[in-house]
Amino acid sequence: MLTKSQKTNIISDVKNLLKGSKILLFTDFTGISVEESKFLRRLVNDLGAKYKVIKKKLMRVAFENSQISFNPERFESQLGTIFSPKDISEVAGPVYKFFSEIEKKRFSARGGSALGGKILGAYDLEKGEFLEGDFVKKIGQLPSREIILGQLAGVLSAPLKMFMYVLDQKMKQTVEK
């Protein structure tokens, strides 16, 4: 059981983390081993974010003190929170891949029953809106920004390349005659 001063310290830590964050990503860490949890913490730290496991009631109090109208007690499972200063698109991908790998391992090890953590949702602090877990997973499945820009460049340059090919073939036909 935590003392009142420990609870106060946790609440102030959460408030400090909220000040530097754009997005909060909520995860269920049920069934995740300690090693997997450590790996997730390192992964999130590499993204410039923080992964914290905080009691939902303390999180709710910190949210209320920070004028955030979201109640984390709506989740029934154990709650891990990622505090990220980056956009949802930069955080959701690696976290989604982490949980999908865990699910694949569990599914094959248990012969068909997947038991592992999952993404529960996210809260956009700038817009003040909750994003459902399925939506966050879909964002996590998208390719990276660099890949999308490369694909766009390919789509935009394809007609020009085809036009140049046609001109080249016409030039070869006129030279042969």
N, C-alpha and C positions, 0 to 999 in steps of 0.2 A: 504494500500500500504506500502510495506516495504521500509525503508530507505537504502541507499547504505551501511552504516555500518552494518545494520542488515543482509543484503544479504551477505556481506563479512564474517560475523560471521557464518552464516549458511553454507557457502561454506567451511570454515575452519573446522567446526564441521564434515561435511561429509567427508572431506579428512582425519581427525583423525579416524573416524569410518572405513574408507576403509583400513587404515593401519593395523587394528587388525582383519580384516575379511578375510575369505576364500571364502565365498559365499554370494551373494545378492539374495534375493528372493523377487520378485515383486508381489504385490497383488492389486486387484481392491477392494476398500472398499465402493463402491457405494451401498447404501441401508443398510448399517450396522449401528446399533444404537450406541450411545455413550457407553452404558454399554457393548455391545459386543466388541467394540473397546478397552475398558479398559481391558476386559478379555483377548483379544488377546495380548495386551501389557504385561500383567502379565505372560501369557503362554510363550511368547517369552523370557521375562526376566528370567524365570526359566530355560530356555535352555542356558542362558549365551549370548543371542543375544539382539539386540536393534531393535525396530520397530519405524520407523520415517515416517512422512508424510512431504514430501519436494516437493516444486514446481519442475516440470520436467526441466524447464530451468535452475534453480540453480543446480540441480543434474547434468545436462549435463556439465555445466561449471566446477563443481568439478571433474567430470570424466576426462574432457580434461586436467585440471591442474594436475591430477594424472596419466596421460598417459594411460587412459583406453579408448579403442576404442569401446565404446558402447553409443548409443544415447537413453536415456529413453523417449525422446519425440515421439518415435515410437508408444507408447501406447496412445490410444485415451481417455481412462478412467482416473479416479482419481487414483493416484498412491501412494501406501504405500510400503515402502521398509524395509525388514528385513536384517540387517547387522549381519552376523553370523560368529564367529570364528570356528565353527564346520563344519563338512561335510554335504553335502546336504541330505544324508540319515537320519541324526539325526534331521534335522529341518523340512523336508518336511512332515514327518508323522504326527506330532502334528498339523501343520498348515493345512494340508489336512483334518484331522478329524474335526478341528474347522469349516472350510468352508463347509464341507459336513453336519455337524449338523445344521448350519445356513440355508443351502439350504433345508434341510428336514423340518425345522420349517416354512420357508417361503412357501414352496410348499403346506404343509397341511393347513396353515392359509389362503392362497389365493385361495384355491380350484384348484390347478393345475398349477399356474404360479409361477415359482421360481424367486425371485428377491433377490439377496444377493451378497456378495463379492465373489471373486474367485482368484485363483492363475493364474497369467499372464505368469510367467516364472521365470527363475533364471539366474544369471551370475556367472560363476566360475572364480574368480579372479586369481587363480593359473594357470589355463589352458588358460584363456583369451577367453572363449567361452560362447555363449548364449545357454541356455537350454530352449526349448519350454515348455509352460504350461502343455500340455498333458503328456510330459515326466516326468515333476516334479510331476504331480498327480500320475503317475504310480509308481514312487519311493515312494511317500507318502502312497500308498496302500500296499506296501510290509510289511511283519511282521518285528518286531524288530530283531536286530542282535542276541540277546539271543535266541529268538524263532527259528530262522533259524539254529543256532548252535545246539540247542536241537534236531531239526528235523534231522539234518545231523548225529548226534550221534546215533539217533534211527535207521536210515537207515543203518549205518555202523555196528551197533551191532546186527541187526536182523538176518543175516545169521549165526552168531556165536551162538545165542540163539537157532535157529532151529537145528543146528548141535548138540548142547548139549542136546536138547530134544530127538533127534533121538538116541543118545548114551544112554540116560537114559532109553528109551523104550527097546532098544536092551538088556541092562543089566537086566531089569526086565524079559524079555522073557527067558534069559539064566538061571536066578535064579529059575524060575518056573519049568523048565524042569528038 
